[in-house]
Amino acid sequence: MLTLLTYPRNGAVFSLSPFCVKAALLLAFSGQSWTREDLSDPRGMPHRKLPVLRTPGGLVPDSSAIRAWLERRGTNFDASLGTRDRAQARMLIRMAEDTLYFHVVCDRWDNDAVWPTIRDKYFHEIPALIRRPVTGAVRRSVHKGLMFQGTARFSKEERIQRIDQDLQAIAALLKGQDFLFGAHISSADFSVTSMLQAMGTTPVRTPLVSRILDDAVLKRYVNRVFETVPLP
């Protein structure tokens, strides 16, 4: 039996982390038998982060490595795609995971209106008396990373403008079709949908949350992916 080590749920959402959601979609699509195990502290994991797949042969860290592990065992996530579409799928995955993701992190960790809720939701196991000073150091580290990566250097208005361009591009690809590459789901759908779902489920209604929830095309798309590949 495979076990997906994942961050806990965010309400009805499979996990607080979109990468854990992506890994769950990959596993569900593969048809492998698996179960989940929730962790809040990933410091003992190989990359000090989640998701991690526990297999009979050892731990497989990172959602991309989990995909490769499943592919070596026969799952073809892009069976319906030609060479050009596979290349474009790769670029969409990179856009989702290396651009969209940091807008999620910024909206949750670097937003003073959201942070108290995130702090108490992510770190509820830390006693309330020491939770604020302990998590403050973690938050400062995340902010430093966002500054280095670049997303936190922009104003709130600039960030919304930048992400809106990406969301419009995704919506344009979906025009008249169920998934990013037509009638069949692919690897790109798992990465993009995971990030869109995370954007729309931050536990405070920010402008980014509203942008996702008010977009009928993106909402239908996210729902369609999870209806096609249901998660436990």
Summary of the structure (lengths in Angstrom):
residues: 232
radius of gyration: 17.6
end to end distance: 15.6
largest distance: 56.2
contacts: 705
relative contact order: 0.14
helix: 59%
strand: 9%
